[in-house]
Amino acid sequence: MGKHNLGYFLHEGVSNMFSHGFMSFASIGITVACLLIMGTFTLVAVNANELLAGLEQENEILAFVDESYSRNEALGVQRELEALPNVLTTTYVSKAQAMDNFAAKYADDPLFQNLDPEILRDRYVVKIQDLGQQSQTVAQLRQVEGIADVSAYEELATGFITIRNIASVVCIALIAILFIVSVFIISNTIKLTTFDRREEIAIMRMVGATNGFIRWPFVYEGLLLGFLSAALSFFLQWGLYEAVAQGVDTSDTLQLIKIVPFRQLWPAVAGIFAGAGILIGVGGSLSAIRKFLQV
Protein backbone atom coordinates (compact mmCIF):
# COMPACT_ATOMS: atom_id res chain seq x y z
CA MET A 1 0.00 0.00 0.00
CA GLY A 2 1.67 3.24 -1.16
CA LYS A 3 1.86 6.53 0.71
CA HIS A 4 -0.59 8.18 -1.69
CA ASN A 5 -3.11 5.39 -1.26
CA LEU A 6 -2.67 5.51 2.52
CA GLY A 7 -3.35 9.25 2.55
CA TYR A 8 -6.37 8.80 0.29
CA PHE A 9 -7.83 6.01 2.44
CA LEU A 10 -7.31 8.01 5.65
CA HIS A 11 -8.86 11.14 4.13
CA GLU A 12 -11.85 9.19 2.86
CA GLY A 13 -12.26 7.44 6.22
CA VAL A 14 -12.33 10.78 8.10
CA SER A 15 -14.75 12.26 5.53
CA ASN A 16 -17.05 9.27 5.84
CA MET A 17 -17.03 9.56 9.62
CA PHE A 18 -18.08 13.23 9.54
CA SER A 19 -20.62 12.78 6.72
CA HIS A 20 -22.99 11.07 9.17
CA GLY A 21 -22.20 13.05 12.29
CA PHE A 22 -25.14 11.88 14.38
CA MET A 23 -24.70 8.20 13.57
CA SER A 24 -20.96 8.43 14.14
CA PHE A 25 -21.60 10.12 17.48
CA ALA A 26 -24.13 7.41 18.37
CA SER A 27 -21.65 4.68 17.39
CA ILE A 28 -18.94 6.19 19.56
CA GLY A 29 -21.37 6.73 22.45
CA ILE A 30 -22.66 3.15 22.38
CA THR A 31 -19.16 1.70 22.08
CA VAL A 32 -17.88 3.90 24.94
CA ALA A 33 -20.77 2.77 27.14
CA CYS A 34 -20.09 -0.87 26.28
CA LEU A 35 -16.37 -0.59 26.99
CA LEU A 36 -16.99 1.27 30.26
CA ILE A 37 -19.42 -1.35 31.53
CA MET A 38 -17.09 -4.14 30.48
CA GLY A 39 -14.07 -2.38 32.00
CA THR A 40 -15.82 -1.62 35.28
CA PHE A 41 -16.83 -5.22 35.93
CA THR A 42 -13.38 -6.42 34.88
CA LEU A 43 -11.70 -4.02 37.34
CA VAL A 44 -14.08 -5.15 40.10
CA ALA A 45 -13.03 -8.75 39.43
CA VAL A 46 -9.33 -7.76 39.43
CA ASN A 47 -9.64 -5.95 42.76
CA ALA A 48 -11.62 -8.83 44.28
CA ASN A 49 -8.85 -11.22 43.22
CA GLU A 50 -6.23 -8.94 44.78
CA LEU A 51 -8.20 -8.74 48.01
CA LEU A 52 -8.55 -12.52 48.10
CA ALA A 53 -4.83 -12.95 47.48
CA GLY A 54 -4.09 -10.55 50.34
CA LEU A 55 -6.53 -12.32 52.63
CA GLU A 56 -4.96 -15.67 51.83
CA GLN A 57 -1.58 -14.29 52.90
CA GLU A 58 -2.80 -12.44 55.99
CA ASN A 59 -5.88 -14.38 57.03
CA GLU A 60 -5.36 -16.37 60.21
CA ILE A 61 -7.58 -19.00 61.75
CA LEU A 62 -7.30 -19.40 65.51
CA ALA A 63 -7.63 -22.96 66.76
CA PHE A 64 -8.00 -22.91 70.57
CA VAL A 65 -6.56 -25.83 72.52
CA ASP A 66 -8.66 -27.62 75.13
CA GLU A 67 -8.07 -26.01 78.54
CA SER A 68 -7.49 -29.38 80.15
CA TYR A 69 -4.43 -30.05 77.96
CA SER A 70 -0.94 -29.55 79.33
CA ARG A 71 1.69 -27.69 77.31
CA ASN A 72 3.21 -30.94 76.03
CA GLU A 73 -0.21 -32.27 75.07
CA ALA A 74 -1.03 -28.99 73.33
CA LEU A 75 2.22 -29.16 71.35
CA GLY A 76 1.36 -32.71 70.35
CA VAL A 77 -1.74 -31.45 68.49
CA GLN A 78 0.39 -29.54 65.97
CA ARG A 79 1.26 -32.60 63.88
CA GLU A 80 -2.42 -33.40 63.34
CA LEU A 81 -3.18 -29.81 62.33
CA GLU A 82 -0.34 -29.69 59.80
CA ALA A 83 -1.57 -32.95 58.26
CA LEU A 84 -4.85 -31.32 57.14
CA PRO A 85 -4.95 -30.83 53.34
CA ASN A 86 -5.47 -27.05 53.10
CA VAL A 87 -3.25 -26.03 56.02
CA LEU A 88 -0.11 -24.08 55.04
CA THR A 89 1.50 -23.30 58.42
CA THR A 90 0.66 -23.62 62.11
CA THR A 91 2.19 -21.57 64.93
CA TYR A 92 1.74 -22.45 68.59
CA VAL A 93 0.94 -19.46 70.85
CA SER A 94 0.88 -20.01 74.60
CA LYS A 95 -1.39 -18.14 77.01
CA ALA A 96 1.49 -15.89 78.08
CA GLN A 97 2.47 -15.10 74.49
CA ALA A 98 -1.15 -14.38 73.60
CA MET A 99 -1.44 -12.01 76.57
CA ASP A 100 1.80 -10.21 75.60
CA ASN A 101 0.50 -9.78 72.04
CA PHE A 102 -2.84 -8.55 73.35
CA ALA A 103 -1.21 -6.05 75.72
CA ALA A 104 1.08 -4.75 72.95
CA LYS A 105 -1.86 -4.29 70.60
CA TYR A 106 -3.78 -2.26 73.20
CA ALA A 107 -0.79 -0.62 74.86
CA ASP A 108 -2.57 2.76 75.08
CA ASP A 109 -5.58 1.37 76.94
CA PRO A 110 -4.96 0.77 80.68
CA LEU A 111 -7.99 -1.54 80.88
CA PHE A 112 -6.12 -4.20 78.93
CA GLN A 113 -2.86 -4.06 80.88
CA ASN A 114 -1.73 -6.42 83.67
CA LEU A 115 -4.38 -9.00 82.93
CA ASP A 116 -3.97 -12.59 84.07
CA PRO A 117 -2.87 -14.84 81.15
CA GLU A 118 -5.05 -17.61 82.59
CA ILE A 119 -8.11 -15.88 81.20
CA LEU A 120 -6.84 -16.83 77.74
CA ARG A 121 -6.25 -20.21 76.13
CA ASP A 122 -3.35 -21.76 74.28
CA ARG A 123 -4.00 -21.57 70.56
CA TYR A 124 -2.61 -22.30 67.14
CA VAL A 125 -2.44 -19.63 64.45
CA VAL A 126 -3.31 -21.50 61.27
CA LYS A 127 -2.69 -20.16 57.76
CA ILE A 128 -4.35 -21.84 54.81
CA GLN A 129 -3.52 -22.14 51.12
CA ASP A 130 -6.91 -21.65 49.45
CA LEU A 131 -9.36 -19.19 50.99
CA GLY A 132 -12.14 -20.73 48.95
CA GLN A 133 -11.85 -23.91 51.04
CA GLN A 134 -11.81 -22.09 54.38
CA SER A 135 -15.19 -23.46 55.51
CA GLN A 136 -14.07 -27.05 54.92
CA THR A 137 -10.78 -26.41 56.71
CA VAL A 138 -12.55 -24.88 59.73
CA ALA A 139 -14.82 -27.92 59.92
CA GLN A 140 -11.77 -30.23 59.80
CA LEU A 141 -10.00 -28.22 62.51
CA ARG A 142 -13.00 -28.62 64.78
CA GLN A 143 -12.73 -32.40 64.35
CA VAL A 144 -9.13 -32.54 65.62
CA GLU A 145 -8.95 -33.99 69.12
CA GLY A 146 -7.68 -31.36 71.54
CA ILE A 147 -9.15 -28.39 69.64
CA ALA A 148 -11.95 -26.88 71.68
CA ASP A 149 -12.97 -24.01 69.41
CA VAL A 150 -12.06 -22.34 66.10
CA SER A 151 -12.30 -18.65 65.21
CA ALA A 152 -12.31 -17.52 61.56
CA TYR A 153 -13.78 -14.70 59.48
CA GLU A 154 -15.69 -17.04 57.19
CA GLU A 155 -18.36 -14.51 56.21
CA LEU A 156 -15.74 -12.00 55.09
CA ALA A 157 -13.88 -14.51 52.92
CA THR A 158 -17.13 -15.86 51.47
CA GLY A 159 -18.28 -12.33 50.64
CA PHE A 160 -15.13 -11.50 48.67
CA ILE A 161 -15.25 -14.82 46.82
CA THR A 162 -18.89 -14.22 45.89
CA ILE A 163 -18.11 -10.71 44.61
CA ARG A 164 -15.18 -12.03 42.57
CA ASN A 165 -17.23 -14.86 41.03
CA ILE A 166 -20.23 -12.65 40.18
CA ALA A 167 -18.00 -9.96 38.65
CA SER A 168 -16.17 -12.58 36.57
CA VAL A 169 -19.36 -14.18 35.23
CA VAL A 170 -21.01 -10.83 34.48
CA CYS A 171 -17.84 -9.58 32.81
CA ILE A 172 -17.65 -12.57 30.46
CA ALA A 173 -21.34 -12.29 29.57
CA LEU A 174 -21.11 -8.54 28.99
CA ILE A 175 -18.04 -8.86 26.80
CA ALA A 176 -19.94 -11.16 24.45
CA ILE A 177 -23.19 -9.15 24.43
CA LEU A 178 -21.69 -5.68 24.27
CA PHE A 179 -19.20 -6.67 21.59
CA ILE A 180 -22.05 -7.80 19.33
CA VAL A 181 -24.06 -4.63 20.06
CA SER A 182 -21.10 -2.34 19.30
CA VAL A 183 -20.26 -4.14 16.04
CA PHE A 184 -23.91 -3.91 14.99
CA ILE A 185 -24.08 -0.14 15.66
CA ILE A 186 -20.84 0.65 13.84
CA SER A 187 -21.82 -1.66 11.00
CA ASN A 188 -25.10 0.21 10.52
CA THR A 189 -23.28 3.56 10.57
CA ILE A 190 -20.92 2.43 7.82
CA LYS A 191 -23.81 0.92 5.84
CA LEU A 192 -25.27 4.43 5.59
CA THR A 193 -22.00 5.66 4.12
CA THR A 194 -21.87 2.84 1.58
CA PHE A 195 -25.49 3.51 0.62
CA ASP A 196 -24.82 7.23 0.08
CA ARG A 197 -21.76 6.43 -2.03
CA ARG A 198 -23.30 3.51 -3.92
CA GLU A 199 -23.11 5.25 -7.31
CA GLU A 200 -19.49 6.27 -6.77
CA ILE A 201 -18.61 2.73 -5.69
CA ALA A 202 -20.42 1.30 -8.74
CA ILE A 203 -18.38 3.55 -11.06
CA MET A 204 -15.15 2.56 -9.27
CA ARG A 205 -15.97 -1.11 -9.85
CA MET A 206 -16.78 -0.47 -13.50
CA VAL A 207 -13.37 1.12 -14.11
CA GLY A 208 -11.63 -1.85 -12.49
CA ALA A 209 -11.09 -0.80 -8.86
CA THR A 210 -10.43 -3.82 -6.68
CA ASN A 211 -12.59 -4.72 -3.72
CA GLY A 212 -9.63 -3.97 -1.48
CA PHE A 213 -9.30 -0.42 -2.83
CA ILE A 214 -13.03 0.17 -2.28
CA ARG A 215 -13.02 -1.47 1.14
CA TRP A 216 -10.07 0.35 2.77
CA PRO A 217 -11.74 3.79 3.32
CA PHE A 218 -14.54 2.08 5.23
CA VAL A 219 -12.05 0.06 7.24
CA TYR A 220 -10.29 3.29 8.19
CA GLU A 221 -13.64 4.81 9.14
CA GLY A 222 -14.38 1.91 11.47
CA LEU A 223 -10.81 2.00 12.80
CA LEU A 224 -11.14 5.70 13.67
CA LEU A 225 -14.55 5.18 15.30
CA GLY A 226 -13.19 2.29 17.37
CA PHE A 227 -9.99 4.11 18.34
CA LEU A 228 -11.84 7.28 19.40
CA SER A 229 -14.25 5.15 21.43
CA ALA A 230 -11.35 3.36 23.12
CA ALA A 231 -9.57 6.62 23.95
CA LEU A 232 -12.70 8.22 25.44
CA SER A 233 -13.50 5.03 27.36
CA PHE A 234 -10.00 4.86 28.83
CA PHE A 235 -10.02 8.41 30.20
CA LEU A 236 -13.58 8.07 31.52
CA GLN A 237 -12.68 4.75 33.15
CA TRP A 238 -9.60 6.35 34.69
CA GLY A 239 -11.63 9.19 36.19
CA LEU A 240 -14.36 6.86 37.44
CA TYR A 241 -11.83 4.46 38.98
CA GLU A 242 -9.94 7.24 40.78
CA ALA A 243 -13.21 8.68 42.12
CA VAL A 244 -14.26 5.30 43.53
CA ALA A 245 -10.78 4.66 44.95
CA GLN A 246 -10.78 8.05 46.69
CA GLY A 247 -14.25 7.39 48.08
CA VAL A 248 -13.15 4.03 49.49
CA ASP A 249 -9.98 5.52 51.00
CA THR A 250 -11.88 8.29 52.79
CA SER A 251 -14.68 6.00 54.03
CA ASP A 252 -14.58 4.93 57.67
CA THR A 253 -16.58 1.77 56.98
CA LEU A 254 -14.51 0.50 54.00
CA GLN A 255 -11.01 0.66 55.48
CA LEU A 256 -10.56 -3.09 55.02
CA ILE A 257 -10.85 -2.75 51.24
CA LYS A 258 -7.63 -1.78 49.46
CA ILE A 259 -8.04 -0.59 45.88
CA VAL A 260 -5.27 -1.46 43.43
CA PRO A 261 -3.72 1.85 42.22
CA PHE A 262 -4.69 2.66 38.64
CA ARG A 263 -1.04 3.33 37.75
CA GLN A 264 -0.49 -0.42 38.08
CA LEU A 265 -3.44 -1.24 35.84
CA TRP A 266 -3.48 1.48 33.16
CA PRO A 267 -1.16 -0.24 30.61
CA ALA A 268 -3.37 -3.34 30.58
CA VAL A 269 -6.58 -1.28 30.55
CA ALA A 270 -5.31 0.92 27.71
CA GLY A 271 -4.19 -2.10 25.69
CA ILE A 272 -7.46 -3.98 26.16
CA PHE A 273 -9.59 -0.92 25.37
CA ALA A 274 -7.53 -0.13 22.28
CA GLY A 275 -7.65 -3.73 21.06
CA ALA A 276 -11.39 -4.06 21.73
CA GLY A 277 -12.20 -0.67 20.15
CA ILE A 278 -10.18 -1.36 17.00
CA LEU A 279 -11.58 -4.90 16.72
CA ILE A 280 -15.14 -3.60 17.10
CA GLY A 281 -14.57 -0.81 14.56
CA VAL A 282 -12.83 -2.91 11.91
CA GLY A 283 -15.25 -5.79 12.49
CA GLY A 284 -18.21 -3.48 11.99
CA SER A 285 -16.66 -2.06 8.82
CA LEU A 286 -15.95 -5.42 7.25
CA SER A 287 -19.42 -6.65 8.17
CA ALA A 288 -21.03 -3.60 6.57
CA ILE A 289 -19.09 -3.63 3.30
CA ARG A 290 -18.86 -7.39 2.76
CA LYS A 291 -22.42 -7.89 1.46
CA PHE A 292 -22.29 -4.68 -0.58
CA LEU A 293 -19.21 -5.81 -2.49
CA GLN A 294 -20.82 -9.17 -3.27
CA VAL A 295 -23.58 -7.50 -5.25
Secondary structure, 3 states (H helix, E strand, C coil): CCHHHHHHHHHHHHHHHHHCHHHHHHHHHHHHHHHHHHHHHHHHHHHHHHHHHHHHHHCCEEEEECCCCCHHHHHHCHHHHHCCCCEEEEEEECHHHHHHHHHHHCCCCHHHCCCCHHHCCCEEEEEECCHHHHHHHHHHHHHCCCEEEEECCHHHHHHHHHHHHHHHHHHHHHHHHHHHHHHHHHHHHHHHHHHHCHHHHHHHHHCCCCHHHHHHHHHHHHHHHHHHHHHHHHHHHHHHHHHHHHHHHHCCCCCCCCCCCHHHHHHHHHHHHHHHHHHHHHHHHHHHHHHHHHC
